[in-house]
């Protein structure tokens, strides 16, 4: 049985609200402006899975292109439009976004060396704190930039996939230098490969400084083998538990990965043994150092891999992504996110077949999912995780209006216990609804719905400003009457008629079960 969140509807039973006569007068006026061509229930159900949440632009795009052509454009990553100029200007102003990672890490290393040379005392403590604050600021800027992309990105299907892959290949901001590498992880590792070949995405994460730091890959060397990444690569990223690999496979993969690491950023030339120099591989900050590699032959997942250097890594990844277990595991996780906590097995099987036939082409896997009957049939049965709830609420409430400050979005996800890059363990945040439907979670959601609905949120107050823009969103709009009102439950309709102000009405709508499920 579907769980119903504890929201405004249970709260209204605690006291009697007077009937909102202004709302009854306003509704016919707004309804008459809605136009004749309302979308059907299947259309709305499809759109609510296709994006983080409805806004006017997504509805206009759908009506203009139709479902098939919209999906084609999204999967080919050729959607028209871009971030609003004010949003692009805001994200471009972030140091984390605009500064090359090599420069950030070089700055960090220089400052660490300077602090190390300081005598113990208050000055050294203050310098350490300032450096920690700097790293935290970079992490926070990356969080803001990603959330703004989620709200305003014209390709909403891709934006959801970027979040999905960031969670699937999860890294923890507070570990080591990861905070300084997060923007690179989003922009150069995940985002360019979100709709490409799965092998390319997997290799990009393997070569990412953030992943190298988080899962201790740089500590993995001949004679000092660290199995962390080898185990998580198979268990969490590709094959899943109970998929047939053994502890010996983990050990052999760890040996294959010896020598993988991060290039120095101190600017000093590296010296390699002449016999190893031709085997060095560099790609940005990624480095394969053959002097740290175990060149013995390995047996991995039933295949013999001869000691040859970095090509062993390519061979091992190729073996992994062509396993039927990989196709099924990735398809299962995608279906859990987009369709249902327990997605229909026939759908997952179809997606897995598309994965194998297309050599792991994620766009083809997603086409199978979004052209399926199961996607629309599951309408209203998938509970939104915190990110989906926050982003969809802001998209609906402000409908394209550029925010001046994304920090409230970051804070709300912290309150809902799903901070971006905040998962300590490498398994990512849960995808199932049960993990997010406790009474405490619902109380926090109501508070966030109230902050958005009343306008008491500082979303339009630039960071550092002492001024405050007053005002609240008008949610009873054409978009509402076209896409939400016709499918509201009786409980939602009753609660909305008991609201005593537009702000209260907004809060009830955003916290309703109807808008907490998709």
C-alpha positions as CSV (number, residue, x, y, z in Angstrom):
1,X,0.0,0.0,0.0
2,X,1.3,3.4,-0.9
3,X,2.4,5.5,2.1
4,X,0.9,8.9,2.4
5,X,3.2,11.6,3.8
6,X,2.3,13.5,6.9
7,X,1.8,16.9,5.4
8,X,-0.5,19.9,5.6
9,X,-3.6,17.7,5.2
10,X,-3.1,16.1,8.6
11,X,-2.1,19.5,10.1
12,X,-5.4,21.0,9.0
13,X,-7.3,18.6,11.2
14,X,-5.7,20.2,14.3
15,X,-7.6,23.5,13.8
16,X,-10.5,24.8,11.8
17,X,-9.5,27.1,8.9
18,X,-12.1,29.6,7.7
19,X,-13.1,29.1,4.0
20,X,-11.0,31.2,1.6
21,X,-13.6,33.1,-0.3
22,X,-10.9,35.0,-2.3
23,X,-9.7,31.7,-3.7
24,X,-13.1,30.6,-4.9
25,X,-13.5,34.0,-6.6
26,X,-10.1,33.8,-8.1
27,X,-10.2,30.2,-9.4
28,X,-12.8,30.7,-12.3
29,X,-10.8,33.7,-13.6
30,X,-7.5,31.8,-13.7
31,X,-9.2,28.7,-15.1
32,X,-10.7,30.6,-18.0
33,X,-7.2,31.8,-18.9
34,X,-5.9,28.3,-19.2
35,X,-6.8,27.8,-22.8
36,X,-8.5,24.9,-24.5
37,X,-5.7,22.4,-25.2
38,X,-5.0,21.0,-21.8
39,X,-2.6,18.0,-21.8
40,X,-3.9,14.6,-21.1
41,X,-3.2,12.6,-18.0
42,X,-0.6,10.4,-19.8
43,X,1.2,13.5,-21.1
44,X,1.4,15.0,-17.6
45,X,2.5,11.7,-16.1
46,X,5.3,11.4,-18.7
47,X,6.4,15.0,-18.3
48,X,6.6,14.6,-14.5
49,X,9.1,11.8,-14.9
50,X,10.9,13.4,-17.8
51,X,12.0,16.4,-15.7
52,X,12.6,17.4,-12.1
53,X,9.3,19.1,-12.1
54,X,6.8,21.0,-14.3
55,X,7.3,24.6,-15.4
56,X,5.7,26.5,-18.3
57,X,8.8,26.1,-20.5
58,X,8.6,22.3,-20.3
59,X,4.9,22.3,-21.1
60,X,5.4,24.6,-24.1
61,X,8.3,22.5,-25.4
62,X,6.2,19.4,-25.1
63,X,3.2,20.9,-26.9
64,X,5.5,22.3,-29.6
65,X,7.7,19.2,-30.3
66,X,5.5,16.4,-29.2
67,X,6.7,13.5,-27.0
68,X,8.7,11.7,-29.6
69,X,10.6,14.7,-30.9
70,X,11.2,16.1,-27.4
71,X,12.7,12.8,-26.3
72,X,14.8,12.6,-29.5
73,X,16.2,16.1,-28.8
74,X,16.9,15.3,-25.2
75,X,18.6,12.0,-25.8
76,X,20.8,13.6,-28.6
77,X,21.6,16.5,-26.2
78,X,20.5,19.1,-28.6
79,X,17.8,20.9,-26.7
80,X,17.3,24.5,-27.6
81,X,17.9,27.1,-24.9
82,X,20.4,27.8,-22.2
83,X,20.6,29.0,-18.6
84,X,19.0,32.4,-18.0
85,X,21.7,35.1,-18.3
86,X,21.4,36.0,-14.6
87,X,21.9,32.3,-13.6
88,X,24.8,31.9,-16.0
89,X,26.4,35.0,-14.6
90,X,25.9,33.8,-11.0
91,X,27.5,30.4,-11.6
92,X,30.3,31.9,-13.6
93,X,31.2,34.0,-10.6
94,X,31.9,31.0,-8.5
95,X,35.6,30.3,-7.9
96,X,35.0,26.6,-8.0
97,X,33.5,26.8,-11.4
98,X,35.8,29.3,-13.0
99,X,39.2,28.2,-11.7
100,X,41.1,25.3,-13.2
101,X,41.4,22.4,-10.8
102,X,45.2,22.3,-11.3
103,X,45.3,25.9,-10.1
104,X,43.0,25.2,-7.1
105,X,45.1,22.2,-6.0
106,X,48.4,24.1,-6.5
107,X,47.0,26.9,-4.3
108,X,45.9,24.3,-1.7
109,X,49.4,22.7,-1.7
110,X,51.2,26.0,-1.4
111,X,49.1,27.1,1.5
112,X,49.4,23.8,3.3
113,X,53.2,24.0,3.0
114,X,53.1,27.6,4.3
115,X,50.9,26.6,7.3
116,X,53.1,23.6,8.1
117,X,56.1,25.9,8.5
118,X,54.3,28.2,11.0
119,X,55.0,27.7,14.7
120,X,52.3,26.2,16.8
121,X,49.9,28.9,18.1
122,X,46.8,31.0,17.3
123,X,48.2,32.1,13.9
124,X,48.6,28.6,12.7
125,X,45.2,27.6,14.0
126,X,43.6,30.6,12.3
127,X,45.4,29.8,9.0
128,X,44.2,26.1,9.1
129,X,40.6,27.3,9.8
130,X,40.8,29.7,6.9
131,X,42.0,27.0,4.5
132,X,39.2,24.7,5.7
133,X,36.7,27.4,5.2
134,X,38.0,28.0,1.7
135,X,37.5,24.3,0.8
136,X,34.0,24.4,2.3
137,X,33.2,27.4,0.2
138,X,34.3,25.7,-3.0
139,X,32.1,22.7,-2.1
140,X,29.2,25.0,-1.4
141,X,29.7,26.8,-4.7
142,X,29.7,23.5,-6.6
143,X,26.5,22.5,-4.8
144,X,24.8,25.8,-5.8
145,X,25.9,25.5,-9.4
146,X,24.6,22.0,-9.8
147,X,21.3,22.8,-8.2
148,X,20.9,25.9,-10.4
149,X,21.5,23.7,-13.4
150,X,18.9,21.3,-12.1
151,X,16.3,24.1,-11.8
152,X,17.0,25.9,-15.1
153,X,18.7,23.4,-17.4
154,X,16.6,23.2,-20.6
155,X,17.3,19.4,-21.0
156,X,15.6,18.2,-17.9
157,X,16.1,14.5,-18.7
158,X,19.8,15.1,-18.8
159,X,19.7,17.1,-15.6
160,X,18.1,14.2,-13.8
161,X,20.7,11.8,-15.2
162,X,23.5,14.1,-14.0
163,X,22.1,13.9,-10.5
164,X,21.6,10.2,-10.8
165,X,25.2,9.5,-11.9
166,X,26.6,11.9,-9.3
167,X,24.8,9.8,-6.7
168,X,25.6,6.5,-8.4
169,X,29.3,7.4,-8.6
170,X,29.1,9.1,-5.2
171,X,32.1,11.0,-3.7
172,X,32.3,12.6,-0.3
173,X,33.2,16.3,-0.2
174,X,34.7,16.4,3.2
175,X,37.4,13.8,2.5
176,X,40.9,15.0,1.7
177,X,41.1,17.3,-1.3
178,X,37.7,16.3,-2.7
179,X,36.1,19.6,-2.0
180,X,38.7,21.3,-4.3
181,X,37.9,18.8,-7.1
182,X,34.1,18.7,-7.0
183,X,33.4,21.2,-9.8
184,X,35.8,19.3,-12.1
185,X,33.9,16.1,-11.2
186,X,30.6,17.5,-12.2
187,X,31.6,19.5,-15.3
188,X,34.3,17.3,-16.8
189,X,33.5,13.8,-15.5
190,X,29.7,13.3,-15.1
191,X,28.0,15.9,-17.2
192,X,29.7,15.2,-20.6
193,X,29.1,11.5,-20.3
194,X,25.6,11.4,-18.8
195,X,24.0,10.3,-22.1
196,X,26.9,8.6,-23.7
197,X,28.5,5.1,-23.5
198,X,28.6,3.6,-20.0
199,X,32.2,2.5,-20.5
200,X,33.2,6.1,-21.2
201,X,31.4,7.3,-18.1
202,X,33.0,4.6,-16.0
203,X,36.5,5.4,-17.3
204,X,35.9,9.1,-16.7
205,X,35.1,8.4,-13.0
206,X,38.1,6.1,-12.7
207,X,40.3,8.9,-13.9
208,X,38.7,11.7,-11.9
209,X,40.7,13.3,-9.1
210,X,37.7,13.3,-6.9
211,X,37.1,9.6,-7.2
212,X,40.9,8.9,-6.9
213,X,40.9,10.8,-3.6
214,X,37.7,9.5,-2.2
215,X,38.3,5.7,-2.7
216,X,42.1,5.8,-2.0
217,X,43.1,4.7,-5.5
218,X,46.2,6.8,-5.3
219,X,47.4,4.7,-2.4
220,X,47.1,1.5,-4.5
221,X,50.7,0.5,-5.6
222,X,52.8,-2.6,-6.2
223,X,53.6,-4.0,-2.8
224,X,51.0,-1.7,-1.0
225,X,47.7,-2.9,-2.6
226,X,44.5,-1.1,-1.5
227,X,41.3,-2.9,-2.6
228,X,38.8,-0.1,-1.8
229,X,38.1,1.1,-5.3
230,X,38.3,-2.4,-6.9
231,X,35.6,-3.6,-4.6
232,X,33.3,-0.6,-5.0
233,X,33.8,-0.5,-8.7
234,X,32.2,-3.9,-9.0
235,X,29.8,-3.9,-6.1
236,X,28.4,-0.4,-6.4
237,X,29.2,1.0,-9.8
238,X,28.8,-1.9,-12.3
239,X,27.9,-5.5,-11.3
240,X,26.1,-5.3,-7.9
241,X,26.4,-7.8,-5.0
242,X,25.8,-11.5,-5.7
243,X,26.6,-11.1,-9.4
244,X,29.2,-13.8,-9.5
245,X,32.5,-12.1,-8.9
246,X,34.8,-13.4,-6.1
247,X,37.2,-12.0,-3.6
248,X,40.0,-13.2,-5.9
249,X,38.5,-11.0,-8.7
250,X,38.6,-8.0,-6.3
251,X,42.3,-8.7,-5.5
252,X,43.2,-9.2,-9.2
253,X,41.4,-5.9,-10.1
254,X,43.2,-4.1,-7.4
255,X,46.5,-5.3,-8.9
256,X,45.4,-4.2,-12.4
257,X,44.7,-0.7,-10.9
258,X,48.1,-0.3,-9.3
259,X,49.8,2.8,-10.7
260,X,46.6,4.7,-11.2
261,X,46.7,8.1,-9.4
262,X,46.9,11.9,-9.6
263,X,49.7,13.8,-11.2
264,X,51.7,16.2,-9.0
265,X,50.7,19.8,-9.2
266,X,53.9,21.3,-7.9
267,X,55.2,22.0,-11.4
268,X,58.4,20.0,-10.9
269,X,59.4,17.7,-13.7
270,X,58.9,14.0,-13.0
271,X,61.7,11.6,-13.6
272,X,60.8,8.0,-14.8
273,X,63.1,5.0,-15.4
274,X,63.7,5.0,-19.2
275,X,62.1,1.6,-19.6
276,X,58.9,2.9,-18.0
277,X,58.7,6.4,-19.5
278,X,56.9,5.2,-22.7
279,X,54.2,3.6,-20.5
280,X,53.2,6.8,-18.6
281,X,49.7,7.9,-19.3
282,X,48.5,11.5,-18.5
283,X,45.0,12.9,-19.0
284,X,44.6,16.2,-17.2
285,X,45.3,15.5,-13.5
286,X,45.0,11.7,-14.0
287,X,48.3,9.8,-14.2
288,X,49.2,6.2,-14.7
289,X,52.7,5.7,-13.2
290,X,54.2,2.4,-14.4
291,X,56.8,2.5,-11.7
292,X,54.0,1.9,-9.2
293,X,52.3,-0.8,-11.3
294,X,52.3,-4.6,-10.7
295,X,53.2,-6.1,-14.2
296,X,52.3,-9.7,-13.3
297,X,49.7,-11.5,-15.3
298,X,46.2,-11.5,-13.8
299,X,43.1,-13.7,-14.1
300,X,40.0,-11.5,-13.8
301,X,36.4,-12.7,-14.2
302,X,37.7,-15.8,-16.0
303,X,39.9,-13.8,-18.4
304,X,43.7,-13.7,-18.5
305,X,45.1,-10.2,-18.6
306,X,48.8,-10.1,-19.4
307,X,50.9,-7.5,-17.6
308,X,51.2,-4.5,-19.9
309,X,50.5,-1.3,-18.0
310,X,47.5,0.9,-18.4
311,X,46.0,-1.2,-21.1
312,X,45.2,-3.7,-18.4
313,X,42.8,-1.2,-16.9
314,X,41.1,-0.8,-20.3
315,X,40.8,-4.5,-20.7
316,X,39.3,-5.0,-17.2
317,X,36.7,-2.2,-17.7
318,X,35.8,-3.6,-21.1
319,X,35.2,-7.1,-19.5
320,X,33.1,-5.6,-16.7
321,X,30.8,-3.5,-18.9
322,X,30.1,-6.4,-21.2
323,X,28.9,-8.7,-18.4
324,X,25.1,-9.3,-18.5
325,X,25.2,-8.5,-14.8
326,X,26.4,-5.0,-15.5
327,X,23.6,-4.3,-18.0
328,X,21.0,-5.6,-15.5
329,X,22.4,-3.7,-12.5
330,X,22.6,-0.4,-14.3
331,X,19.2,-0.8,-15.8
332,X,17.7,-1.8,-12.5
333,X,19.1,1.3,-10.8
334,X,17.8,3.6,-13.5
335,X,14.4,2.1,-13.4
336,X,14.3,2.4,-9.6
337,X,15.0,6.1,-9.9
338,X,12.7,6.9,-12.8
339,X,9.8,4.4,-12.4
340,X,9.3,2.6,-9.1
341,X,11.1,1.3,-6.0
342,X,10.4,-2.2,-7.3
343,X,10.3,-1.6,-11.1
344,X,8.6,-4.2,-13.3
345,X,11.0,-7.0,-14.2
346,X,10.0,-7.0,-17.9
347,X,11.0,-3.3,-18.2
348,X,14.4,-3.9,-16.5
349,X,15.0,-6.9,-18.8
350,X,14.2,-4.7,-21.9
351,X,16.5,-2.0,-20.7
352,X,19.3,-4.6,-20.1
353,X,18.9,-6.0,-23.6
354,X,19.2,-2.5,-25.0
355,X,22.3,-1.9,-23.0
356,X,23.9,-5.1,-24.3
357,X,22.8,-4.6,-27.9
358,X,24.1,-1.0,-28.0
359,X,27.4,-1.6,-26.2
360,X,26.2,0.3,-23.2
361,X,24.7,3.3,-25.0
362,X,22.9,5.1,-22.2
363,X,20.7,7.1,-24.6
364,X,19.3,3.9,-26.1
365,X,18.7,2.5,-22.6
366,X,16.8,5.6,-21.6
367,X,14.8,5.6,-24.8
368,X,13.7,2.1,-23.9
369,X,12.6,3.3,-20.5
370,X,10.8,6.5,-21.7
371,X,9.0,4.8,-24.5
372,X,7.7,2.1,-22.2
373,X,4.1,1.7,-21.1
374,X,5.4,1.0,-17.6
375,X,6.7,4.5,-17.1
376,X,3.3,6.2,-17.5
377,X,1.5,3.3,-15.8
378,X,3.5,4.0,-12.7
379,X,2.3,7.6,-12.5
380,X,1.8,8.9,-8.9
381,X,3.5,5.9,-7.3
382,X,7.1,7.2,-7.0
383,X,7.9,9.3,-3.9
384,X,10.2,12.2,-4.6
385,X,13.6,12.1,-2.9
386,X,14.6,15.4,-1.2
387,X,16.4,16.7,-4.3
388,X,13.4,16.0,-6.5
389,X,11.1,17.7,-4.0
390,X,13.2,20.8,-3.6
391,X,14.0,21.3,-7.2
392,X,10.5,20.6,-8.5
393,X,8.9,22.9,-5.9
394,X,11.2,25.8,-6.9
395,X,10.6,25.1,-10.6
396,X,6.8,25.2,-10.1
397,X,6.8,28.2,-7.7
398,X,9.0,30.5,-9.6
399,X,8.5,29.2,-13.1
400,X,11.6,30.4,-14.8
401,X,12.2,33.5,-12.7
402,X,16.0,33.7,-12.1
403,X,17.0,33.2,-8.5
404,X,19.7,35.5,-7.0
405,X,20.8,33.1,-4.3
406,X,21.0,29.3,-4.4
407,X,22.2,28.8,-0.8
408,X,18.6,28.2,0.5
409,X,18.4,25.1,-1.8
410,X,21.7,23.8,-0.4
411,X,20.4,24.4,3.2
412,X,17.1,22.7,2.5
413,X,18.8,19.5,1.2
414,X,21.0,19.6,4.4
415,X,17.8,19.8,6.5
416,X,16.3,16.8,4.5
417,X,19.5,14.8,5.1
418,X,20.4,14.5,1.4
419,X,23.2,17.1,0.9
420,X,24.9,16.9,-2.5
421,X,28.3,15.3,-2.1
422,X,27.4,14.6,1.6
423,X,27.1,10.8,1.6
424,X,30.0,9.5,3.7
425,X,29.8,6.0,2.4
426,X,30.3,5.3,-1.4
427,X,26.8,3.8,-1.9
428,X,25.1,7.0,-2.7
429,X,21.7,8.2,-1.3
430,X,18.8,5.7,-1.2
431,X,16.5,5.7,-4.3
432,X,13.5,4.2,-2.5
433,X,10.7,6.2,-1.0
434,X,10.7,4.5,2.4
435,X,14.0,6.1,3.2
436,X,12.4,9.6,2.9
437,X,8.9,9.2,4.4
438,X,9.5,9.4,8.1
439,X,7.4,11.8,10.2
440,X,10.5,13.9,10.8
441,X,11.2,14.1,7.1
442,X,7.6,15.2,6.4
443,X,7.7,17.9,9.0
444,X,10.8,19.3,7.4
445,X,9.2,19.2,4.0
446,X,6.2,21.1,5.3
447,X,8.6,23.8,6.6
448,X,10.4,24.0,3.3
449,X,7.0,24.2,1.4
450,X,6.1,27.0,3.8
451,X,9.3,28.9,3.1
452,X,8.8,28.6,-0.6
453,X,5.1,29.3,-0.5
454,X,5.3,32.4,1.7
455,X,8.4,33.8,0.0
456,X,10.4,33.7,3.3
457,X,13.4,32.1,1.8
458,X,16.0,34.7,0.6
459,X,16.1,33.1,-2.9
460,X,16.0,36.5,-4.4
461,X,18.4,38.2,-1.9
462,X,21.9,38.1,-3.4
463,X,24.4,36.4,-1.1
464,X,25.9,39.0,1.3
465,X,23.2,41.6,0.7
466,X,21.4,43.2,3.6
467,X,18.3,44.0,1.5
468,X,15.5,41.6,1.2
469,X,13.0,41.2,-1.7
470,X,9.5,40.8,-0.4
471,X,6.8,38.8,-2.2
472,X,5.5,35.3,-2.6
473,X,4.8,33.2,-5.6
474,X,1.4,33.0,-7.3
475,X,1.0,29.2,-7.8
476,X,-2.7,29.4,-8.9
477,X,-1.6,30.1,-12.5
478,X,-2.4,28.8,-16.0
479,X,0.3,26.1,-15.4
480,X,-1.5,24.9,-12.3
481,X,-4.9,24.8,-13.9
482,X,-3.6,23.1,-17.0
483,X,-1.5,20.4,-15.5
484,X,-2.1,20.0,-11.7
485,X,-5.7,21.0,-10.8
486,X,-7.5,18.5,-13.0
487,X,-5.7,15.6,-11.3
488,X,-5.7,16.7,-7.7
489,X,-7.1,14.3,-5.1
490,X,-10.2,15.1,-3.1
491,X,-8.2,15.6,0.0
492,X,-6.0,18.2,-1.7
493,X,-8.9,20.1,-3.1
494,X,-10.5,20.2,0.4
495,X,-7.4,21.5,2.0
496,X,-6.8,24.2,-0.6
497,X,-10.3,25.6,-0.1
498,X,-9.5,25.9,3.7
499,X,-6.5,28.1,3.0
500,X,-6.9,31.7,4.3
501,X,-4.3,33.4,2.1
502,X,-2.4,32.8,-1.1
503,X,0.7,32.0,1.0
504,X,-1.1,29.3,2.9
505,X,-2.6,27.9,-0.3
506,X,0.9,27.7,-1.8
507,X,2.1,25.9,1.2
508,X,-0.7,23.4,1.2
509,X,-0.2,22.6,-2.5
510,X,3.6,22.2,-2.3
511,X,3.3,19.9,0.8
512,X,0.4,17.8,-0.6
513,X,0.9,14.1,-1.4
514,X,0.0,15.0,-5.0
515,X,3.2,17.0,-5.3
516,X,5.3,14.7,-3.1
517,X,4.7,11.8,-5.5
518,X,5.3,11.8,-9.2
